[in-house]
């Protein structure tokens, strides 16, 4: 029997210019392929998936690999940062935060954090740092949260976002349309 080696991925990585943003407890950094296992673990948690408009539950095989590959290649229009809290002793990946560009200098913020760090202020710390850095040069940033997720609404309001109205969005993990609160932050 001849020894075999693992296949080598030759993914094109297009996130070289993405800024790293440091906070007291976090490093917001570009995604790496090695993040895939923890993304799969936390995104596969029904408590996380049910609070997003993008994560199905159960997580189909290959979903995380496709997401990471698309993000690393630059094919994803959203800019994603890993919330790395290793310096604070909490783990090298405790959540994701991203900006989806829109028209007229606007973007929509999206984020999730691992249940083990809920109610620790890390999401607010990440969002405040990202808004302060304003890496996409946005004039306005929108955020939406499901109405049964007041903790995430507090993250937005504690980061300078103002409530502007209600909306609805489909949640694949719940298999239904859910009411949302919509927020805006003026950046200039």
C-alpha positions as a LaTeX table, in Angstrom:
\begin{tabular}{lrrr}
\hline
Residue & $x$ (\AA) & $y$ (\AA) & $z$ (\AA) \\
\hline
Unk1 & 0.00 & 0.00 & 0.00 \\
Unk2 & 1.43 & 3.38 & $-0.94$ \\
Unk3 & 1.13 & 6.35 & 1.42 \\
Unk4 & $-1.28$ & 9.05 & 0.37 \\
Unk5 & $-1.28$ & 12.70 & 1.17 \\
Unk6 & $-4.26$ & 14.91 & 1.81 \\
Unk7 & $-5.49$ & 16.93 & $-1.16$ \\
Unk8 & $-4.08$ & 20.43 & $-1.36$ \\
Unk9 & $-6.57$ & 23.26 & $-1.88$ \\
Unk10 & $-5.35$ & 25.92 & $-4.24$ \\
Unk11 & $-8.07$ & 28.46 & $-3.50$ \\
Unk12 & $-7.55$ & 31.94 & $-4.78$ \\
Unk13 & $-7.54$ & 34.26 & $-1.76$ \\
Unk14 & $-8.78$ & 37.77 & $-2.55$ \\
Unk15 & $-8.99$ & 39.32 & 0.93 \\
Unk16 & $-5.42$ & 40.63 & 1.20 \\
Unk17 & $-6.48$ & 44.30 & 1.48 \\
Unk18 & $-9.10$ & 43.73 & 4.19 \\
Unk19 & $-8.17$ & 45.70 & 7.33 \\
Unk20 & $-7.63$ & 44.07 & 10.72 \\
Unk21 & $-9.48$ & 45.96 & 13.47 \\
Unk22 & $-8.30$ & 45.62 & 17.08 \\
Unk23 & $-10.37$ & 46.19 & 20.24 \\
Unk24 & $-9.65$ & 45.56 & 23.90 \\
Unk25 & $-10.79$ & 41.91 & 23.70 \\
Unk26 & $-11.16$ & 41.24 & 19.98 \\
Unk27 & $-9.30$ & 41.13 & 16.75 \\
Unk28 & $-11.62$ & 41.53 & 13.77 \\
Unk29 & $-9.64$ & 39.78 & 11.06 \\
Unk30 & $-10.19$ & 38.29 & 7.61 \\
Unk31 & $-11.46$ & 34.75 & 7.38 \\
Unk32 & $-9.08$ & 31.80 & 7.01 \\
Unk33 & $-9.85$ & 28.31 & 5.75 \\
Unk34 & $-8.88$ & 27.00 & 9.21 \\
Unk35 & $-11.92$ & 28.86 & 10.64 \\
Unk36 & $-14.26$ & 26.46 & 8.87 \\
Unk37 & $-14.62$ & 23.98 & 11.75 \\
Unk38 & $-15.70$ & 26.58 & 14.31 \\
Unk39 & $-17.97$ & 28.35 & 11.82 \\
Unk40 & $-19.61$ & 24.98 & 11.13 \\
Unk41 & $-19.95$ & 24.27 & 14.85 \\
Unk42 & $-21.53$ & 27.58 & 15.83 \\
Unk43 & $-23.58$ & 28.21 & 12.66 \\
Unk44 & $-24.90$ & 24.66 & 13.03 \\
Unk45 & $-26.32$ & 25.54 & 16.46 \\
Unk46 & $-30.08$ & 26.02 & 16.13 \\
Unk47 & $-29.97$ & 28.95 & 18.60 \\
Unk48 & $-27.66$ & 30.85 & 16.24 \\
Unk49 & $-29.35$ & 29.80 & 12.98 \\
Unk50 & $-32.82$ & 30.80 & 14.17 \\
Unk51 & $-31.69$ & 34.40 & 14.64 \\
Unk52 & $-30.40$ & 34.83 & 11.06 \\
Unk53 & $-31.89$ & 35.23 & 7.60 \\
Unk54 & $-29.12$ & 33.20 & 6.00 \\
Unk55 & $-28.33$ & 30.06 & 8.01 \\
Unk56 & $-30.53$ & 26.98 & 7.53 \\
Unk57 & $-30.96$ & 24.36 & 10.23 \\
Unk58 & $-29.91$ & 21.66 & 10.13 \\
Unk59 & $-26.88$ & 22.95 & 8.26 \\
Unk60 & $-26.60$ & 20.98 & 5.00 \\
Unk61 & $-23.25$ & 19.25 & 4.35 \\
Unk62 & $-20.85$ & 21.48 & 2.43 \\
Unk63 & $-22.61$ & 24.75 & 3.32 \\
Unk64 & $-19.77$ & 26.08 & 5.45 \\
Unk65 & $-17.12$ & 25.02 & 2.93 \\
Unk66 & $-19.01$ & 26.82 & 0.16 \\
Unk67 & $-19.41$ & 29.96 & 2.31 \\
Unk68 & $-15.71$ & 30.04 & 3.27 \\
Unk69 & $-14.57$ & 29.33 & $-0.30$ \\
Unk70 & $-16.83$ & 32.08 & $-1.70$ \\
Unk71 & $-15.65$ & 34.56 & 0.95 \\
Unk72 & $-11.95$ & 33.79 & 0.44 \\
Unk73 & $-12.23$ & 34.04 & $-3.35$ \\
Unk74 & $-13.89$ & 37.45 & $-3.25$ \\
Unk75 & $-17.01$ & 36.09 & $-4.98$ \\
Unk76 & $-19.09$ & 37.08 & $-1.94$ \\
Unk77 & $-20.06$ & 40.77 & $-2.16$ \\
Unk78 & $-20.20$ & 40.94 & 1.64 \\
Unk79 & $-16.99$ & 41.71 & 3.57 \\
Unk80 & $-16.74$ & 39.30 & 6.51 \\
Unk81 & $-14.60$ & 39.64 & 9.62 \\
Unk82 & $-13.93$ & 36.89 & 12.13 \\
Unk83 & $-14.41$ & 37.91 & 15.77 \\
Unk84 & $-11.19$ & 36.47 & 17.19 \\
Unk85 & $-11.09$ & 36.59 & 21.01 \\
Unk86 & $-8.03$ & 34.42 & 21.51 \\
Unk87 & $-6.13$ & 37.25 & 23.24 \\
Unk88 & $-8.94$ & 37.40 & 25.82 \\
Unk89 & $-8.78$ & 33.63 & 26.31 \\
Unk90 & $-12.18$ & 33.03 & 24.71 \\
Unk91 & $-11.21$ & 31.32 & 21.45 \\
Unk92 & $-9.92$ & 32.20 & 18.03 \\
Unk93 & $-13.44$ & 32.42 & 16.60 \\
Unk94 & $-16.43$ & 33.55 & 18.67 \\
Unk95 & $-18.53$ & 35.02 & 15.86 \\
Unk96 & $-18.72$ & 36.71 & 12.48 \\
Unk97 & $-19.56$ & 40.27 & 11.50 \\
Unk98 & $-19.99$ & 41.54 & 7.98 \\
Unk99 & $-20.97$ & 44.48 & 5.82 \\
Unk100 & $-23.07$ & 43.99 & 2.69 \\
Unk101 & $-22.64$ & 47.02 & 0.37 \\
Unk102 & $-25.79$ & 48.66 & $-0.98$ \\
Unk103 & $-26.44$ & 51.67 & $-3.21$ \\
Unk104 & $-25.49$ & 55.29 & $-2.43$ \\
Unk105 & $-22.73$ & 54.62 & 0.11 \\
Unk106 & $-24.93$ & 52.41 & 2.26 \\
Unk107 & $-24.37$ & 48.96 & 3.72 \\
Unk108 & $-26.21$ & 46.44 & 5.86 \\
Unk109 & $-24.55$ & 44.99 & 8.94 \\
Unk110 & $-24.93$ & 41.34 & 9.86 \\
Unk111 & $-23.44$ & 39.44 & 12.76 \\
Unk112 & $-23.77$ & 36.41 & 14.99 \\
Unk113 & $-21.87$ & 35.28 & 18.05 \\
Unk114 & $-21.38$ & 31.85 & 19.59 \\
Unk115 & $-23.79$ & 31.09 & 22.44 \\
Unk116 & $-20.86$ & 30.70 & 24.85 \\
Unk117 & $-20.20$ & 34.47 & 24.61 \\
Unk118 & $-23.78$ & 35.74 & 24.62 \\
Unk119 & $-24.33$ & 38.65 & 27.02 \\
Unk120 & $-20.60$ & 39.40 & 27.32 \\
Unk121 & $-20.63$ & 42.62 & 25.28 \\
Unk122 & $-18.40$ & 41.17 & 22.55 \\
Unk123 & $-20.94$ & 41.76 & 19.77 \\
Unk124 & $-21.33$ & 45.41 & 20.82 \\
Unk125 & $-17.54$ & 45.78 & 21.05 \\
Unk126 & $-17.13$ & 44.35 & 17.54 \\
Unk127 & $-19.89$ & 46.49 & 16.04 \\
Unk128 & $-18.64$ & 49.70 & 17.64 \\
Unk129 & $-15.10$ & 49.04 & 16.39 \\
Unk130 & $-16.31$ & 48.27 & 12.88 \\
Unk131 & $-18.45$ & 51.42 & 12.78 \\
Unk132 & $-15.56$ & 53.54 & 14.08 \\
Unk133 & $-13.20$ & 52.12 & 11.44 \\
Unk134 & $-15.87$ & 52.41 & 8.70 \\
Unk135 & $-13.71$ & 50.33 & 6.31 \\
Unk136 & $-16.15$ & 50.67 & 3.38 \\
Unk137 & $-16.51$ & 54.43 & 3.80 \\
Unk138 & $-20.27$ & 54.15 & 4.33 \\
Unk139 & $-22.55$ & 57.16 & 4.79 \\
Unk140 & $-25.25$ & 55.00 & 6.38 \\
Unk141 & $-25.39$ & 51.48 & 7.80 \\
Unk142 & $-28.62$ & 49.53 & 8.28 \\
Unk143 & $-29.24$ & 46.67 & 10.68 \\
Unk144 & $-32.19$ & 44.31 & 11.11 \\
Unk145 & $-33.00$ & 41.89 & 13.91 \\
Unk146 & $-35.88$ & 39.54 & 14.55 \\
Unk147 & $-38.30$ & 41.00 & 17.07 \\
Unk148 & $-37.85$ & 38.03 & 19.41 \\
Unk149 & $-34.13$ & 38.86 & 19.71 \\
Unk150 & $-33.99$ & 41.96 & 21.96 \\
Unk151 & $-30.35$ & 41.26 & 22.88 \\
Unk152 & $-29.30$ & 41.80 & 19.27 \\
Unk153 & $-31.44$ & 44.95 & 19.12 \\
Unk154 & $-29.51$ & 46.26 & 22.15 \\
Unk155 & $-26.24$ & 45.58 & 20.32 \\
Unk156 & $-27.43$ & 47.93 & 17.57 \\
Unk157 & $-28.77$ & 50.67 & 19.84 \\
Unk158 & $-25.69$ & 50.50 & 22.08 \\
Unk159 & $-23.61$ & 51.04 & 18.92 \\
Unk160 & $-25.37$ & 54.23 & 17.84 \\
Unk161 & $-28.13$ & 52.80 & 15.64 \\
Unk162 & $-31.62$ & 54.33 & 15.67 \\
Unk163 & $-34.87$ & 52.42 & 15.18 \\
Unk164 & $-36.63$ & 53.33 & 11.91 \\
Unk165 & $-39.41$ & 50.79 & 11.52 \\
Unk166 & $-40.64$ & 47.24 & 11.19 \\
Unk167 & $-40.09$ & 44.73 & 8.41 \\
Unk168 & $-40.38$ & 41.01 & 7.76 \\
Unk169 & $-37.86$ & 38.47 & 6.51 \\
Unk170 & $-37.77$ & 34.77 & 5.84 \\
Unk171 & $-35.80$ & 32.70 & 8.35 \\
Unk172 & $-34.65$ & 29.41 & 6.76 \\
Unk173 & $-33.92$ & 27.79 & 10.15 \\
Unk174 & $-37.51$ & 28.44 & 11.24 \\
Unk175 & $-39.05$ & 27.90 & 7.82 \\
Unk176 & $-41.22$ & 30.98 & 8.14 \\
Unk177 & $-41.42$ & 34.74 & 7.71 \\
Unk178 & $-40.58$ & 36.58 & 10.94 \\
Unk179 & $-41.16$ & 40.20 & 12.02 \\
Unk180 & $-38.05$ & 42.36 & 12.27 \\
Unk181 & $-37.00$ & 45.71 & 13.67 \\
Unk182 & $-34.94$ & 47.90 & 11.31 \\
Unk183 & $-32.23$ & 50.33 & 12.45 \\
Unk184 & $-29.95$ & 52.89 & 10.81 \\
Unk185 & $-26.71$ & 54.58 & 11.79 \\
Unk186 & $-25.63$ & 57.80 & 10.12 \\
Unk187 & $-21.87$ & 57.63 & 9.66 \\
Unk188 & $-21.13$ & 61.20 & 8.58 \\
\hline
\end{tabular}
